[in-house]
């Protein structure tokens, strides 16, 4: 979830996966996939940065969870080498 601010100053969280598009003319408007719209005080750029940070946190958390569940010895021996890397380094 990302936290944004309505023009009246109240803050709320929205699921960025439900944002279909964002308009800035001049107020920033979030339009969700179901047609709901919210006018927020953040700039378009700030909302996009918040979405990027949210997605990075999700990916990072997934990697941490995988690392916790997979023994280190398995991770090292199951490494996948791409054909391009293999050709360039002689790895198999």
C-alpha distances in whole Angstrom, upper triangle without the diagonal:
4,7,10,13,16,19,20,18,16,12,9,6,5,5,6,9,10,11,15,16,16,19,21,24,24,21,18,17,14,15,14,15,17,18,16,16,15,17,15,17,15,17,16,17,14,12,13,13,9,8,11,10,7,10,12,11,10,14,15,14,16,19,19,19,22,24,24,25,28,31,32,35,33,31,34,36,34,33,33,35,35,38,38,37,40,42,42,42,44,42,42
4,7,10,13,16,18,16,14,10,8,5,6,6,7,10,11,11,14,15,14,17,18,21,21,18,15,14,12,14,13,16,18,18,16,15,13,14,12,14,12,14,13,14,11,8,10,10,6,7,10,9,7,10,12,11,12,15,16,16,18,21,21,22,24,26,26,28,30,33,33,37,35,33,35,38,36,34,35,36,36,39,38,38,41,43,42,43,45,43,43
4,7,10,13,15,12,10,7,6,4,6,9,10,13,14,13,17,16,15,17,18,21,20,17,14,14,12,15,15,18,19,19,17,15,12,13,10,11,10,13,13,14,11,9,12,12,8,10,13,12,10,14,16,14,15,19,19,19,21,24,24,24,27,29,29,31,33,36,36,40,39,36,39,41,39,38,38,40,39,43,42,41,44,47,46,46,49,46,47
4,7,10,12,10,9,6,6,6,8,11,11,15,14,13,16,15,13,14,14,17,16,13,11,11,10,13,14,17,19,18,15,13,10,10,7,8,7,10,11,13,10,8,11,12,9,11,14,14,13,16,18,17,18,21,22,22,25,27,27,28,31,32,32,34,36,39,40,43,42,39,42,44,42,41,41,42,41,45,44,43,46,48,47,48,51,49,49
4,6,8,6,6,4,6,9,10,14,14,18,17,15,18,17,14,15,15,17,15,12,11,11,11,15,16,20,20,19,16,13,10,8,5,6,7,11,12,14,11,10,14,15,13,15,18,17,17,20,22,21,22,25,26,26,28,31,31,31,34,36,36,38,40,43,43,47,45,43,45,48,46,44,44,46,45,48,47,47,50,52,51,51,54,52,53
4,5,5,5,6,8,11,12,15,16,19,17,16,18,17,14,15,14,16,14,11,10,10,11,14,15,19,19,17,14,11,8,6,4,6,9,12,14,16,14,13,16,18,16,17,20,20,19,22,25,24,25,28,29,29,31,34,34,34,37,39,39,41,43,46,46,50,48,46,48,51,49,47,47,49,48,51,50,50,53,55,53,54,57,55,56
4,5,7,9,11,14,15,19,19,22,21,18,20,19,16,15,14,14,13,9,10,11,13,16,18,22,22,19,16,13,10,7,6,5,9,12,14,17,15,14,18,19,18,20,23,23,22,25,27,27,28,31,32,32,34,37,37,38,40,42,42,44,46,49,49,53,52,49,51,54,52,50,50,51,50,53,52,52,55,57,56,57,59,58,58
4,6,9,12,15,17,20,21,24,23,21,23,22,19,19,18,18,16,13,14,14,16,18,20,24,23,21,18,15,12,10,9,9,12,15,18,20,18,17,21,22,20,22,25,25,24,27,29,29,30,33,34,33,36,38,38,39,42,43,43,45,48,50,51,54,53,50,53,56,53,52,52,54,53,56,55,55,58,60,58,59,62,60,61
4,6,10,13,15,19,20,23,22,21,23,22,19,19,18,19,17,14,14,15,16,19,20,24,24,23,19,17,13,11,9,8,11,14,17,19,16,16,20,20,18,20,23,22,22,25,27,26,27,31,31,31,33,36,35,36,39,40,40,42,45,48,48,51,50,48,50,53,51,50,50,51,51,54,53,52,56,58,56,57,60,58,58
4,7,10,13,17,18,21,20,19,22,21,19,20,19,21,19,16,15,15,15,18,19,22,22,21,17,15,12,11,10,10,12,16,18,20,17,16,20,20,17,19,23,22,21,24,26,25,26,29,29,29,31,34,33,34,37,38,38,40,43,45,46,50,48,46,49,51,49,48,48,50,50,53,52,52,55,57,56,56,59,57,57
4,7,10,14,15,18,18,17,20,20,18,19,19,21,20,16,15,15,14,17,17,21,21,20,17,15,12,12,9,10,11,15,16,18,15,13,17,17,14,16,19,18,17,20,22,21,22,25,26,25,27,30,30,30,33,35,34,36,39,42,42,46,45,42,45,48,45,44,45,46,46,49,49,48,51,53,52,53,55,53,53
4,7,10,12,15,14,14,18,18,16,18,19,21,21,17,15,14,13,15,14,18,18,18,14,13,10,12,10,12,12,16,16,18,15,13,16,17,13,14,18,17,15,18,21,19,19,23,24,23,25,28,28,28,31,33,32,34,37,40,40,44,42,40,43,45,43,42,42,44,44,47,47,46,49,51,50,51,53,51,51
4,7,9,12,12,12,16,16,15,18,19,22,22,18,15,14,12,14,13,16,16,17,14,13,11,13,11,14,13,16,16,17,14,12,14,15,11,12,15,14,12,15,17,16,16,19,20,19,21,24,24,24,27,29,29,30,33,36,37,40,39,36,39,42,39,38,39,41,40,44,43,43,46,48,47,48,50,47,48
4,6,9,8,8,12,13,13,16,18,21,21,17,14,13,10,11,9,12,13,14,11,11,10,12,11,14,13,15,15,16,14,11,13,14,11,10,14,14,11,13,16,16,15,18,20,19,21,24,24,24,27,29,29,30,33,36,37,40,38,36,39,41,38,37,37,39,38,42,41,41,44,46,45,46,48,46,46
4,5,6,7,11,13,13,17,19,22,23,20,16,15,11,12,9,11,13,14,13,13,13,15,14,17,16,17,16,17,15,12,13,14,11,9,13,13,10,11,14,14,12,16,18,17,18,21,22,22,24,26,27,27,30,33,34,37,35,33,36,38,35,34,34,36,35,38,38,38,41,43,43,43,45,43,43
4,5,5,9,10,11,14,17,20,21,18,15,13,10,11,9,10,13,14,13,13,13,15,14,16,14,15,13,14,13,9,9,11,9,6,9,11,8,9,12,13,12,14,17,17,17,20,22,22,24,26,27,28,30,33,34,37,35,32,35,37,34,33,32,34,33,36,36,36,38,41,40,41,43,41,41
4,6,8,11,13,16,19,22,24,21,17,16,12,11,9,9,12,14,14,14,15,17,17,20,18,18,16,17,16,13,12,14,12,9,11,13,10,9,13,14,12,14,17,17,17,20,22,21,22,25,26,27,28,32,33,36,33,31,34,35,32,31,30,32,31,34,34,34,37,39,39,40,42,40,39
4,6,9,11,15,18,21,22,20,16,14,10,9,5,6,8,10,10,11,12,15,16,19,18,18,16,18,17,13,13,16,14,11,14,16,13,13,17,17,15,18,21,20,20,23,25,25,26,29,30,30,32,35,36,39,37,34,37,39,36,35,34,36,35,37,37,38,40,42,42,43,45,43,43
4,6,8,11,14,17,19,16,13,10,7,6,4,6,9,9,9,9,10,13,13,16,15,15,12,14,14,11,11,14,12,10,13,15,13,13,17,18,17,19,21,22,22,25,26,26,28,30,32,32,34,37,38,41,39,36,39,40,37,36,35,37,35,38,37,38,41,43,42,43,46,44,44
4,7,10,14,17,18,17,13,11,8,6,5,5,9,9,10,10,12,14,15,18,17,16,13,15,16,13,12,16,15,12,15,18,16,15,19,20,19,21,24,24,24,27,29,29,30,33,34,34,36,39,40,42,40,37,40,41,38,37,36,37,35,37,37,38,41,42,42,43,46,44,44
4,7,10,13,15,14,11,8,6,5,7,8,11,10,11,10,11,12,13,16,15,13,10,13,14,11,10,14,14,12,14,17,16,16,19,21,21,22,25,26,26,28,30,31,32,34,36,36,38,41,41,44,42,39,41,43,40,38,37,38,36,38,38,39,42,43,42,44,46,45,45
4,7,10,12,10,7,6,5,6,9,11,14,12,12,9,10,10,10,12,11,10,7,10,11,9,9,12,13,12,14,17,16,17,20,21,21,23,25,26,27,29,31,32,33,35,37,38,39,42,42,45,43,40,43,45,42,40,39,40,38,40,39,40,43,44,44,45,48,46,47
4,6,8,8,6,5,7,8,11,14,16,13,13,10,10,9,10,12,11,10,7,11,12,11,11,15,15,15,17,20,20,20,23,25,25,26,29,30,31,33,35,35,37,39,40,41,43,46,46,49,47,44,46,48,45,43,42,43,41,43,42,43,46,47,46,48,50,49,50
4,5,5,4,6,9,11,15,17,19,17,16,13,12,9,10,10,10,7,6,9,11,11,12,15,16,16,18,20,21,22,24,26,26,28,30,31,32,34,36,37,39,40,42,43,45,48,47,50,49,45,47,50,47,45,44,44,43,45,43,44,47,48,47,49,52,50,51
3,5,7,8,12,13,17,20,21,18,17,14,13,11,12,12,12,10,10,13,15,14,16,18,19,20,22,24,24,26,28,29,30,32,34,35,36,38,40,41,42,44,46,47,48,51,51,54,52,49,51,53,51,49,47,48,46,48,46,47,51,52,50,52,55,54,55
4,7,9,13,15,19,21,23,20,19,15,14,10,11,10,11,9,10,13,14,14,16,18,19,20,22,24,25,26,28,30,31,32,34,35,37,39,40,41,43,45,46,47,49,52,52,55,53,50,52,54,52,50,49,49,47,50,48,49,52,53,52,53,56,55,56
4,6,10,13,16,19,20,17,16,12,10,7,7,7,9,8,9,12,13,12,15,17,17,18,21,22,22,24,26,27,28,31,32,33,35,37,38,39,41,42,44,45,47,50,50,53,51,48,50,53,50,48,48,48,47,49,48,48,52,53,51,53,56,55,55
4,7,10,13,16,18,15,14,10,8,6,6,7,7,6,6,10,10,9,11,14,14,14,17,19,19,21,23,24,25,27,28,29,31,33,34,35,37,39,40,41,43,46,46,49,48,45,47,49,47,45,44,45,43,46,44,45,48,49,48,50,53,51,52
4,6,10,13,14,12,10,6,5,4,6,9,9,9,8,12,12,10,12,15,15,15,18,19,19,20,23,24,24,27,29,29,30,33,34,35,36,39,40,41,43,46,46,49,47,44,47,49,46,44,44,45,43,46,45,45,48,50,49,50,53,51,52
4,6,10,11,10,8,5,5,6,8,11,10,11,9,12,12,9,11,14,13,12,15,17,16,17,21,21,21,23,26,26,27,30,31,31,33,35,36,37,39,43,43,46,44,41,44,46,43,41,41,42,40,43,42,43,46,47,47,48,50,49,49
4,7,8,6,6,4,7,9,11,14,14,14,12,15,16,12,13,17,16,14,17,20,18,19,22,23,22,24,27,27,28,31,32,32,34,36,37,38,40,43,44,47,44,42,44,46,43,42,41,42,40,43,42,43,46,47,47,48,51,49,49
4,5,5,5,6,8,12,13,17,16,17,15,17,17,14,14,17,16,14,17,19,17,17,21,21,20,23,25,25,25,28,30,30,31,34,35,35,37,41,42,44,42,40,42,44,41,40,39,40,39,41,41,42,45,46,46,47,50,47,47
4,5,7,9,12,15,17,20,20,20,17,20,20,16,16,20,18,16,18,21,18,18,22,23,21,23,26,26,25,28,30,30,31,34,35,35,37,40,41,44,41,39,42,43,40,39,38,39,38,40,40,41,44,45,45,47,49,46,46
4,6,9,12,15,18,21,21,22,20,23,23,19,20,23,21,19,22,24,21,21,25,25,23,26,29,28,28,31,33,32,33,36,37,37,39,43,44,46,44,42,45,46,43,42,41,43,41,43,44,44,47,49,49,50,52,50,49
4,6,10,13,16,19,20,20,18,21,22,18,19,22,21,19,22,24,22,22,26,27,25,28,30,30,30,33,35,34,36,39,40,40,42,45,46,49,46,44,47,48,45,44,43,45,43,45,45,46,49,50,50,52,54,52,51
4,7,10,13,17,18,19,17,20,20,17,18,21,20,18,22,23,21,22,26,26,25,27,30,29,30,33,34,34,36,38,39,39,41,45,46,49,47,44,47,49,46,45,44,46,44,47,46,47,50,52,51,53,55,53,52
4,7,10,13,14,15,14,18,17,14,16,19,18,17,20,22,20,21,25,25,25,27,30,29,30,33,34,34,36,39,39,40,42,46,46,49,47,45,48,49,46,45,44,46,44,47,46,47,50,52,51,52,55,53,53
4,6,10,11,13,13,16,15,12,15,18,16,16,19,20,19,21,24,24,24,27,29,28,30,33,34,34,36,38,39,40,42,45,46,49,47,44,47,49,47,45,45,46,45,48,47,47,50,52,51,52,55,53,53
4,7,9,10,11,14,14,12,15,17,16,16,20,21,20,22,25,25,26,28,30,30,32,34,35,36,38,40,40,42,44,47,47,51,49,46,49,51,48,47,46,47,46,49,48,48,51,53,52,53,56,54,55
4,6,8,9,12,11,9,13,15,13,14,18,18,18,20,23,23,24,26,28,28,30,32,33,34,36,38,38,40,42,45,45,49,47,44,47,49,47,45,45,46,45,48,47,47,50,51,50,51,54,52,53
4,7,9,12,10,10,13,14,14,16,18,19,19,21,23,23,25,27,28,29,31,33,34,35,37,39,39,41,43,46,46,49,48,45,47,50,48,46,46,47,46,49,47,47,51,52,51,52,55,53,54
4,7,8,6,6,10,11,10,12,15,15,16,18,20,20,22,24,25,26,28,30,31,32,34,36,37,38,40,43,43,46,45,42,44,47,45,43,42,43,42,45,44,43,47,48,47,48,51,49,50
4,5,5,6,9,10,11,13,14,15,17,19,20,21,23,25,26,27,29,31,32,33,35,36,38,39,41,44,43,46,45,42,44,47,44,42,42,42,41,44,42,42,46,47,45,47,50,48,49
4,5,5,6,9,10,11,12,14,15,17,18,20,21,23,24,26,27,29,30,32,33,35,36,38,39,42,42,45,43,40,42,45,42,40,39,40,38,41,39,39,43,44,43,44,47,46,47
4,5,5,6,9,10,11,12,14,15,16,18,20,21,22,24,26,27,28,30,32,33,35,36,38,40,40,43,41,38,40,42,40,38,37,37,36,39,37,37,40,42,40,41,44,43,44
4,5,5,6,9,10,10,12,14,15,16,18,20,21,22,24,26,27,29,30,31,33,35,36,39,38,42,40,37,39,42,40,37,37,38,37,40,38,38,41,43,41,42,45,44,45
4,5,5,6,9,10,10,12,14,15,17,19,20,21,23,25,26,27,29,30,32,33,35,38,38,41,39,36,38,41,39,37,36,37,36,39,38,37,41,42,41,42,45,43,44
4,5,5,6,9,10,11,12,14,15,17,18,20,21,23,24,26,27,29,30,32,33,36,36,39,37,34,36,38,36,34,33,34,33,35,34,34,37,39,38,39,42,40,41
4,5,5,6,9,10,11,12,14,15,16,18,20,21,22,24,26,27,28,30,32,34,34,37,36,32,34,37,35,32,32,33,32,35,33,33,36,38,36,37,40,39,40
4,5,5,6,9,10,11,12,14,15,16,18,20,21,22,24,26,27,29,30,33,33,36,35,32,34,37,35,33,33,34,33,36,35,34,38,40,38,39,42,40,41
4,5,5,6,9,10,11,12,14,15,17,19,20,21,23,24,26,27,29,32,32,35,33,30,33,35,33,31,30,32,31,34,33,33,36,38,37,37,40,38,39
4,5,5,6,9,10,11,12,14,15,17,18,20,21,23,24,26,27,30,29,32,31,28,30,32,30,28,28,29,28,31,30,29,32,34,33,34,37,35,36
4,6,5,6,9,10,10,12,14,15,16,18,20,21,22,24,26,28,28,31,30,27,29,32,30,28,28,29,29,32,31,30,33,35,34,34,37,35,36
4,5,5,6,9,10,11,13,14,15,17,19,20,21,23,25,27,28,31,29,26,29,32,29,28,28,30,29,33,32,31,34,36,36,36,38,36,37
4,5,5,6,9,10,11,13,14,15,17,18,20,21,23,26,26,29,27,24,27,29,26,25,25,26,26,29,29,28,31,33,32,33,35,33,33
4,5,5,6,8,10,11,12,14,15,16,18,20,21,24,23,27,25,22,24,27,25,23,23,24,24,28,27,26,29,31,30,30,33,31,31
4,6,5,6,9,10,10,12,14,15,16,18,20,23,23,26,25,22,24,27,25,24,24,26,26,30,30,28,31,34,33,33,35,33,33
4,5,5,6,9,10,11,12,14,15,17,18,22,22,25,24,21,24,26,24,23,23,25,25,29,29,28,30,33,33,33,35,32,32
4,5,5,6,9,10,11,12,14,16,17,20,20,23,21,18,21,23,21,19,19,21,22,25,25,24,27,29,29,29,31,28,28
4,5,5,6,9,10,11,12,14,15,18,18,21,20,17,19,22,20,19,20,22,23,26,26,25,27,30,29,29,31,28,29
4,5,5,6,9,10,11,12,14,17,18,21,20,17,20,23,21,20,21,24,25,29,29,27,29,33,32,31,33,30,30
4,5,5,6,9,10,11,12,16,16,19,18,15,18,20,18,18,19,21,22,26,27,25,27,30,30,29,31,28,28
4,5,5,6,9,10,10,13,13,16,15,12,15,17,16,15,16,19,20,24,24,22,24,28,27,26,28,25,25
4,5,5,6,9,10,12,13,16,15,13,16,19,17,17,19,21,23,27,27,25,27,30,30,29,30,27,27
4,5,5,6,9,12,13,16,15,13,17,19,17,17,19,22,24,28,29,27,28,32,32,30,32,28,28
4,5,5,6,9,11,14,12,10,13,15,13,14,16,19,21,24,26,24,25,29,29,27,29,25,25
4,6,5,7,8,11,10,8,11,14,13,13,16,19,21,25,26,23,24,28,28,26,27,24,24
4,6,7,9,12,12,11,14,16,16,16,19,22,24,28,29,27,28,32,31,30,31,27,27
4,7,9,12,10,10,14,15,14,16,18,22,24,27,29,27,28,31,32,30,31,27,26
4,6,8,7,7,10,11,11,12,15,18,21,24,26,24,24,28,28,27,27,23,23
4,6,5,6,9,10,11,13,16,19,22,25,27,25,25,28,29,26,27,23,22
4,5,5,6,9,10,11,15,17,21,24,25,22,22,26,26,24,24,21,20
4,6,5,6,9,10,14,17,20,23,25,22,21,25,25,22,23,19,18
4,5,5,6,8,12,15,18,21,23,21,20,24,25,22,22,18,17
4,6,5,6,10,13,16,19,21,18,18,22,22,20,21,17,16
4,6,6,9,12,15,18,19,16,16,20,20,17,18,14,14
4,6,9,11,15,17,19,16,15,19,20,17,17,13,12
4,6,9,13,15,18,16,15,19,20,18,18,14,12
4,6,10,13,15,12,12,16,17,15,15,11,11
4,6,9,12,10,10,13,15,14,14,10,9
4,7,8,6,6,10,11,10,10,7,7
4,5,5,6,9,10,11,11,9,9
4,6,5,6,9,10,10,9,8
4,5,5,6,9,10,10,11
4,5,5,6,8,7,9
4,6,5,5,4,6
4,6,5,7,8
4,6,8,11
4,5,9
4,7
4
